Amino acid sequence: MFLSIASEISITSWILSFLAAFVIGLSKAGIKGIAIINVTFMAIAFEARQSTGIVLPLLVVADVFAVIYYTRHTQWKYVIKFLPWMIFGILLGSWFGMDLPEQTFKICMAIIIFLVLAIIVWWDQKKVTKVPTHLAFASGVGTLAGFTTMVGNLAGPISNIYFLAMRLPKNQFIGTAAWLFLIINVFKLPFHYFIWETISKETLLLDLKFIPGIILGFVLGIKLVKLINEVLFRKMILVLTALGAIIILFK
């Protein structure tokens, strides 16, 4: 048990945690690519690995909000195609992720993200409209997303790459990701509770205090998404995903 009582948490940790919850709300509302910020804030406020158990229930709450608001835009064929490989990656991460050197993990993640982003930018410049349909693409990206979401709740940049490659319109992108991550994050809960033991009754009670931050971020995020057109949305995801890779590398 790494948190005895909430009163032992410093003011700085409270502020960073609330900001992390706010960013989670923004991200789930559709401002994709900034989720790495909440992971970073929580890792600073608490121990890196154990902070994942605080973040995960908050992600589930925000996923529920996103599903309720965007469910009509969900493209289930992409969820069905991607989900099994993410589950496979989660299983790998649950057993092998604890022993993986953190620096090695961060470097590999950043390199992979930059390489795939470079391919997507090249596709855009060449006006390539055909989406990748080969099984290797969905299986490779899905497994990597599952592994990274289990190890550090870092699947956002990887899943963004997949949905960008599928060329989903803004609302379909958000709605499809909403259901995918609700399923995945609920699936991860038992692993964090029974195997990694990063979720406890105390961490759940602590999470309740951060829900207003999620609500505030989600409401603001919805308003911002409405102001962003399709072209700008795609460019925003590319830029924020690249920035996320840089933060992963140096945090």
C-alpha positions as CSV (number, residue, x, y, z in Angstrom):
1,M,0.0,0.0,0.0
2,F,1.9,3.1,-1.2
3,L,-0.7,5.7,0.0
4,S,-1.6,5.6,3.6
5,I,-3.8,8.6,3.9
6,A,-4.6,11.4,1.4
7,S,-3.4,14.0,3.9
8,E,0.2,12.8,3.3
9,I,0.1,14.0,-0.3
10,S,1.9,17.3,-0.9
11,I,0.1,20.4,-2.2
12,T,2.3,20.1,-5.4
13,S,1.1,16.5,-5.9
14,W,-2.5,17.6,-5.5
15,I,-2.1,20.3,-8.1
16,L,-0.3,18.1,-10.5
17,S,-2.9,15.3,-10.1
18,F,-5.8,17.7,-10.6
19,L,-4.1,19.1,-13.8
20,A,-3.6,15.5,-14.9
21,A,-7.3,14.8,-14.5
22,F,-8.2,17.9,-16.4
23,V,-5.9,16.8,-19.3
24,I,-7.5,13.4,-19.3
25,G,-10.9,15.1,-19.8
26,L,-9.5,17.2,-22.6
27,S,-8.0,14.2,-24.3
28,K,-11.1,12.0,-24.1
29,A,-13.2,14.8,-25.4
30,G,-11.2,14.7,-28.6
31,I,-8.0,16.8,-28.1
32,K,-5.9,13.7,-28.9
33,G,-2.2,13.5,-28.4
34,I,-2.0,15.3,-25.1
35,A,-2.6,12.3,-22.9
36,I,1.1,11.8,-22.3
37,I,0.9,15.0,-20.2
38,N,-1.3,13.4,-17.6
39,V,0.9,10.4,-17.5
40,T,3.9,12.7,-16.9
41,F,2.1,14.8,-14.2
42,M,1.0,11.7,-12.3
43,A,4.5,10.2,-12.5
44,I,5.9,13.3,-11.0
45,A,3.3,13.5,-8.3
46,F,3.6,9.8,-7.4
47,E,6.0,6.9,-8.1
48,A,6.0,6.3,-11.9
49,R,4.8,2.6,-11.9
50,Q,2.3,3.0,-9.1
51,S,0.9,6.2,-10.6
52,T,-0.5,4.0,-13.4
53,G,-2.9,2.6,-10.9
54,I,-4.2,6.0,-10.0
55,V,-4.5,7.1,-13.6
56,L,-6.4,4.0,-14.9
57,P,-9.7,4.4,-13.0
58,L,-9.7,8.1,-14.0
59,L,-9.3,7.0,-17.6
60,V,-12.3,4.6,-17.3
61,V,-14.5,7.4,-15.9
62,A,-13.4,9.7,-18.8
63,D,-14.0,6.9,-21.3
64,V,-17.5,6.5,-20.1
65,F,-18.1,10.3,-20.7
66,A,-16.6,10.0,-24.2
67,V,-18.7,6.9,-25.1
68,I,-21.9,8.5,-24.0
69,Y,-21.2,11.7,-26.1
70,Y,-19.6,10.2,-29.2
71,T,-21.0,6.7,-29.4
72,R,-23.1,7.5,-32.5
73,H,-19.9,8.1,-34.5
74,T,-18.2,4.7,-33.5
75,Q,-16.9,2.6,-36.4
76,W,-17.0,-0.8,-34.9
77,K,-15.1,-2.6,-37.7
78,Y,-12.0,-0.8,-36.6
79,V,-12.6,-1.6,-33.0
80,I,-13.0,-5.3,-33.8
81,K,-9.9,-5.3,-36.0
82,F,-7.7,-3.6,-33.5
83,L,-9.0,-4.8,-30.1
84,P,-7.7,-8.5,-30.1
85,W,-4.2,-7.3,-30.8
86,M,-4.3,-4.7,-28.0
87,I,-5.5,-7.4,-25.6
88,F,-2.6,-9.6,-26.8
89,G,-0.2,-6.7,-26.1
90,I,-1.7,-6.1,-22.7
91,L,-1.1,-9.8,-21.8
92,L,2.5,-9.4,-22.9
93,G,2.9,-6.2,-20.9
94,S,1.4,-7.6,-17.7
95,W,3.9,-10.5,-17.6
96,F,7.1,-8.9,-19.1
97,G,6.5,-5.1,-18.7
98,M,7.6,-5.0,-15.0
99,D,11.1,-6.2,-15.9
100,L,11.7,-4.0,-18.9
101,P,14.3,-1.2,-18.3
102,E,12.4,2.1,-18.4
103,Q,15.0,3.9,-20.5
104,T,15.0,1.2,-23.2
105,F,11.2,1.2,-23.3
106,K,11.1,5.0,-23.7
107,I,13.7,5.1,-26.5
108,C,12.0,2.3,-28.4
109,M,8.6,3.9,-28.1
110,A,9.9,7.3,-29.3
111,I,11.7,5.8,-32.3
112,I,8.7,3.7,-33.4
113,I,6.3,6.7,-33.1
114,F,8.6,9.0,-35.1
115,L,9.1,6.3,-37.8
116,V,5.4,5.7,-38.3
117,L,4.5,9.4,-38.1
118,A,7.1,10.0,-40.9
119,I,5.3,7.4,-43.0
120,I,1.9,9.0,-42.4
121,V,3.3,12.5,-43.3
122,W,4.8,11.0,-46.5
123,W,1.4,9.5,-47.4
124,D,-0.2,12.9,-46.9
125,Q,2.3,14.6,-49.1
126,K,2.0,12.0,-51.8
127,K,-1.8,12.3,-51.6
128,V,-2.1,8.5,-50.9
129,T,-5.7,7.8,-50.1
130,K,-5.5,4.0,-49.8
131,V,-5.5,2.9,-46.1
132,P,-3.2,0.0,-45.0
133,T,-5.3,-3.2,-44.9
134,H,-2.5,-5.7,-44.4
135,L,-2.9,-7.8,-41.2
136,A,0.7,-7.0,-40.2
137,F,-0.2,-3.3,-39.8
138,A,-3.2,-3.8,-37.4
139,S,-1.5,-6.6,-35.5
140,G,1.9,-4.8,-35.1
141,V,0.4,-1.5,-34.1
142,G,-2.3,-3.1,-31.9
143,T,0.2,-5.3,-30.0
144,L,2.5,-2.3,-29.4
145,A,-0.5,-0.2,-28.2
146,G,-1.6,-2.9,-25.8
147,F,1.9,-3.4,-24.4
148,T,2.5,0.3,-23.9
149,T,-0.9,0.9,-22.4
150,M,-0.3,-1.8,-19.8
151,V,3.2,-0.7,-19.0
152,G,2.5,3.0,-18.7
153,N,-0.9,4.1,-20.0
154,L,0.9,5.3,-23.2
155,A,-1.2,3.8,-25.9
156,G,-2.5,7.1,-27.0
157,P,0.3,8.0,-29.5
158,I,0.3,4.5,-31.0
159,S,-3.5,4.3,-31.4
160,N,-3.5,7.8,-32.9
161,I,-1.2,6.5,-35.6
162,Y,-3.6,3.6,-36.4
163,F,-6.6,5.9,-36.7
164,L,-4.7,8.5,-38.7
165,A,-3.7,5.7,-41.1
166,M,-7.3,4.7,-41.4
167,R,-8.1,8.3,-42.3
168,L,-11.1,8.4,-40.0
169,P,-13.0,11.8,-39.9
170,K,-12.7,13.8,-36.7
171,N,-15.9,12.5,-34.9
172,Q,-15.4,8.9,-36.1
173,F,-11.8,9.0,-34.9
174,I,-13.0,10.2,-31.4
175,G,-16.0,7.9,-31.2
176,T,-14.1,4.8,-32.3
177,A,-11.2,5.5,-29.9
178,A,-13.7,6.1,-27.1
179,W,-15.2,2.6,-27.2
180,L,-11.8,1.0,-27.9
181,F,-10.2,2.5,-24.8
182,L,-13.2,2.0,-22.5
183,I,-13.0,-1.8,-23.3
184,I,-9.3,-1.9,-23.0
185,N,-9.0,0.1,-19.8
186,V,-11.7,-2.0,-18.1
187,F,-9.9,-5.1,-19.2
188,K,-6.7,-3.8,-17.6
189,L,-8.2,-3.2,-14.1
190,P,-7.9,-6.7,-12.8
191,F,-4.2,-6.8,-13.8
192,H,-3.5,-3.6,-11.9
193,Y,-5.5,-4.8,-8.9
194,F,-4.5,-8.4,-8.5
195,I,-1.1,-8.7,-10.2
196,W,0.6,-5.3,-10.0
197,E,-1.3,-4.3,-6.9
198,T,-1.3,-0.6,-8.0
199,I,-5.0,-0.2,-7.4
200,S,-6.5,-0.3,-3.9
201,K,-9.5,1.0,-2.0
202,E,-7.4,4.1,-1.0
203,T,-6.3,4.9,-4.5
204,L,-9.9,4.6,-5.7
205,L,-11.1,7.0,-2.9
206,L,-8.3,9.4,-4.0
207,D,-9.5,9.2,-7.6
208,L,-12.9,10.4,-6.6
209,K,-11.4,13.8,-5.6
210,F,-10.0,14.2,-9.2
211,I,-13.3,13.6,-11.1
212,P,-14.3,17.3,-11.1
213,G,-11.0,17.9,-13.1
214,I,-12.1,15.3,-15.6
215,I,-15.5,16.9,-16.0
216,L,-14.1,20.4,-16.4
217,G,-11.6,19.2,-19.0
218,F,-14.2,17.2,-20.9
219,V,-16.6,20.1,-21.2
220,L,-13.9,22.4,-22.4
221,G,-12.6,19.8,-24.8
222,I,-15.9,19.3,-26.5
223,K,-16.1,23.1,-27.1
224,L,-12.6,23.1,-28.6
225,V,-13.2,20.1,-30.8
226,K,-16.2,21.9,-32.4
227,L,-14.0,24.7,-33.4
228,I,-11.4,22.5,-35.2
229,N,-12.0,21.5,-38.8
230,E,-11.1,18.1,-40.3
231,V,-7.8,19.2,-41.8
232,L,-6.6,21.1,-38.7
233,F,-7.7,18.1,-36.6
234,R,-5.4,15.7,-38.5
235,K,-2.5,18.1,-38.4
236,M,-3.0,18.7,-34.6
237,I,-2.9,15.0,-33.9
238,L,0.3,14.6,-35.9
239,V,2.0,17.4,-34.1
240,L,0.8,16.5,-30.6
241,T,1.7,12.8,-31.1
242,A,5.2,13.8,-32.1
243,L,5.4,16.1,-29.1
244,G,4.2,13.2,-27.0
245,A,7.0,11.0,-28.3
246,I,9.6,13.7,-27.3
247,I,8.1,13.9,-23.8
248,I,8.2,10.1,-23.5
249,L,11.9,10.2,-24.4
250,F,12.9,12.9,-22.0
251,K,10.5,12.7,-19.0
